[in-house]
């Protein structure tokens, strides 16, 4: 969803059971899987 242009806030609004840390954990996992650094905007 992030790659498709959705913001973290939009995802959290659509999926109220998720927390911001869940999204970050997914990004960290993907970065390790593909062996690339994670860059988080803030």
N, CA, C and O atoms as a GROMACS GRO file, in nm:
protein
  168
    1UNK      N    1   0.082  -0.120   0.000
    1UNK     CA    2   0.000   0.000   0.000
    1UNK      C    3   0.086   0.125   0.000
    1UNK      O    4   0.054   0.224  -0.067
    2UNK      N    5   0.196   0.122   0.076
    2UNK     CA    6   0.286   0.237   0.077
    2UNK      C    7   0.345   0.260  -0.062
    2UNK      O    8   0.355   0.373  -0.108
    3UNK      N    9   0.383   0.150  -0.127
    3UNK     CA   10   0.440   0.161  -0.262
    3UNK      C   11   0.338   0.215  -0.360
    3UNK      O   12   0.374   0.277  -0.461
    4UNK      N   13   0.211   0.193  -0.333
    4UNK     CA   14   0.104   0.243  -0.419
    4UNK      C   15   0.065   0.386  -0.391
    4UNK      O   16  -0.024   0.440  -0.457
    5UNK      N   17   0.130   0.448  -0.292
    5UNK     CA   18   0.103   0.589  -0.265
    5UNK      C   19   0.023   0.618  -0.139
    5UNK      O   20   0.002   0.734  -0.105
    6UNK      N   21  -0.021   0.514  -0.069
    6UNK     CA   22  -0.096   0.536   0.055
    6UNK      C   23   0.000   0.581   0.165
    6UNK      O   24   0.114   0.536   0.171
    7UNK      N   25  -0.048   0.669   0.250
    7UNK     CA   26   0.034   0.712   0.363
    7UNK      C   27   0.013   0.616   0.480
    7UNK      O   28  -0.082   0.538   0.482
    8UNK      N   29   0.103   0.624   0.576
    8UNK     CA   30   0.086   0.542   0.697
    8UNK      C   31  -0.047   0.576   0.764
    8UNK      O   32  -0.116   0.487   0.812
    9UNK      N   33  -0.082   0.703   0.767
    9UNK     CA   34  -0.208   0.744   0.830
    9UNK      C   35  -0.329   0.685   0.759
    9UNK      O   36  -0.425   0.644   0.824
   10UNK      N   37  -0.325   0.679   0.626
   10UNK     CA   38  -0.435   0.620   0.551
   10UNK      C   39  -0.448   0.471   0.582
   10UNK      O   40  -0.558   0.419   0.600
   11UNK      N   41  -0.335   0.402   0.587
   11UNK     CA   42  -0.336   0.259   0.617
   11UNK      C   43  -0.391   0.235   0.757
   11UNK      O   44  -0.474   0.146   0.777
   12UNK      N   45  -0.346   0.315   0.852
   12UNK     CA   46  -0.393   0.299   0.990
   12UNK      C   47  -0.543   0.328   1.002
   12UNK      O   48  -0.611   0.265   1.082
   13UNK      N   49  -0.593   0.421   0.924
   13UNK     CA   50  -0.736   0.452   0.926
   13UNK      C   51  -0.817   0.336   0.866
   13UNK      O   52  -0.926   0.305   0.914
   14UNK      N   53  -0.763   0.273   0.762
   14UNK     CA   54  -0.833   0.162   0.696
   14UNK      C   55  -0.824   0.032   0.776
   14UNK      O   56  -0.912  -0.054   0.765
   15UNK      N   57  -0.719   0.018   0.856
   15UNK     CA   58  -0.696  -0.104   0.933
   15UNK      C   59  -0.673  -0.068   1.080
   15UNK      O   60  -0.559  -0.061   1.124
   16UNK      N   61  -0.780  -0.044   1.154
   16UNK     CA   62  -0.766   0.006   1.291
   16UNK      C   63  -0.695  -0.089   1.387
   16UNK      O   64  -0.650  -0.046   1.494
   17UNK      N   65  -0.683  -0.216   1.352
   17UNK     CA   66  -0.611  -0.311   1.439
   17UNK      C   67  -0.460  -0.295   1.428
   17UNK      O   68  -0.387  -0.343   1.514
   18UNK      N   69  -0.413  -0.228   1.323
   18UNK     CA   70  -0.270  -0.206   1.306
   18UNK      C   71  -0.223  -0.086   1.387
   18UNK      O   72  -0.301   0.004   1.419
   19UNK      N   73  -0.096  -0.089   1.420
   19UNK     CA   74  -0.032   0.026   1.484
   19UNK      C   75   0.084   0.069   1.396
   19UNK      O   76   0.133  -0.009   1.314
   20UNK      N   77   0.127   0.192   1.413
   20UNK     CA   78   0.236   0.246   1.331
   20UNK      C   79   0.360   0.157   1.338
   20UNK      O   80   0.431   0.140   1.239
   21UNK      N   81   0.385   0.100   1.455
   21UNK     CA   82   0.500   0.012   1.472
   21UNK      C   83   0.488  -0.113   1.386
   21UNK      O   84   0.590  -0.168   1.344
   22UNK      N   85   0.366  -0.160   1.357
   22UNK     CA   86   0.346  -0.275   1.270
   22UNK      C   87   0.393  -0.244   1.129
   22UNK      O   88   0.457  -0.328   1.064
   23UNK      N   89   0.363  -0.125   1.081
   23UNK     CA   90   0.406  -0.084   0.948
   23UNK      C   91   0.558  -0.076   0.943
   23UNK      O   92   0.620  -0.124   0.848
   24UNK      N   93   0.616  -0.015   1.044
   24UNK     CA   94   0.762  -0.002   1.050
   24UNK      C   95   0.829  -0.139   1.054
   24UNK      O   96   0.932  -0.160   0.991
   25UNK      N   97   0.770  -0.232   1.129
   25UNK     CA   98   0.826  -0.368   1.138
   25UNK      C   99   0.822  -0.436   1.002
   25UNK      O  100   0.916  -0.508   0.966
   26UNK      N  101   0.717  -0.416   0.927
   26UNK     CA  102   0.708  -0.473   0.791
   26UNK      C  103   0.816  -0.415   0.701
   26UNK      O  104   0.877  -0.488   0.623
   27UNK      N  105   0.838  -0.285   0.712
   27UNK     CA  106   0.941  -0.221   0.630
   27UNK      C  107   1.080  -0.272   0.668
   27UNK      O  108   1.164  -0.296   0.580
   28UNK      N  109   1.105  -0.289   0.797
   28UNK     CA  110   1.234  -0.341   0.841
   28UNK      C  111   1.255  -0.484   0.791
   28UNK      O  112   1.364  -0.520   0.747
   29UNK      N  113   1.149  -0.566   0.799
   29UNK     CA  114   1.159  -0.704   0.750
   29UNK      C  115   1.191  -0.705   0.601
   29UNK      O  116   1.280  -0.777   0.557
   30UNK      N  117   1.119  -0.626   0.524
   30UNK     CA  118   1.141  -0.622   0.380
   30UNK      C  119   1.281  -0.574   0.348
   30UNK      O  120   1.345  -0.625   0.256
   31UNK      N  121   1.330  -0.476   0.422
   31UNK     CA  122   1.465  -0.424   0.398
   31UNK      C  123   1.569  -0.532   0.424
   31UNK      O  124   1.666  -0.544   0.350
   32UNK      N  125   1.550  -0.610   0.529
   32UNK     CA  126   1.644  -0.718   0.558
   32UNK      C  127   1.634  -0.828   0.453
   32UNK      O  128   1.735  -0.884   0.412
   33UNK      N  129   1.511  -0.859   0.410
   33UNK     CA  130   1.489  -0.963   0.311
   33UNK      C  131   1.558  -0.928   0.180
   33UNK      O  132   1.618  -1.013   0.115
   34UNK      N  133   1.548  -0.802   0.140
   34UNK     CA  134   1.608  -0.758   0.016
   34UNK      C  135   1.747  -0.698   0.034
   34UNK      O  136   1.809  -0.654  -0.062
   35UNK      N  137   1.795  -0.697   0.160
   35UNK     CA  138   1.928  -0.650   0.195
   35UNK      C  139   1.952  -0.504   0.152
   35UNK      O  140   2.054  -0.471   0.092
   36UNK      N  141   1.854  -0.418   0.187
   36UNK     CA  142   1.866  -0.276   0.161
   36UNK      C  143   1.835  -0.201   0.290
   36UNK      O  144   1.759  -0.250   0.372
   37UNK      N  145   1.893  -0.083   0.308
   37UNK     CA  146   1.864  -0.006   0.429
   37UNK      C  147   1.721   0.048   0.427
   37UNK      O  148   1.664   0.072   0.321
   38UNK      N  149   1.666   0.066   0.543
   38UNK     CA  150   1.533   0.125   0.558
   38UNK      C  151   1.550   0.275   0.571
   38UNK      O  152   1.632   0.322   0.649
   39UNK      N  153   1.471   0.350   0.496
   39UNK     CA  154   1.471   0.496   0.507
   39UNK      C  155   1.330   0.535   0.544
   39UNK      O  156   1.236   0.516   0.466
   40UNK      N  157   1.313   0.591   0.663
   40UNK     CA  158   1.182   0.633   0.710
   40UNK      C  159   1.173   0.784   0.706
   40UNK      O  160   1.261   0.854   0.756
   41UNK      N  161   1.065   0.831   0.647
   41UNK     CA  162   1.040   0.976   0.648
   41UNK      C  163   0.980   1.016   0.781
   41UNK      O  164   0.923   0.933   0.851
   42UNK      N  165   0.993   1.136   0.814
   42UNK     CA  166   0.938   1.171   0.944
   42UNK      C  167   0.898   1.306   0.950
   42UNK      O  168   0.848   1.351   1.054
   0.00000   0.00000   0.00000
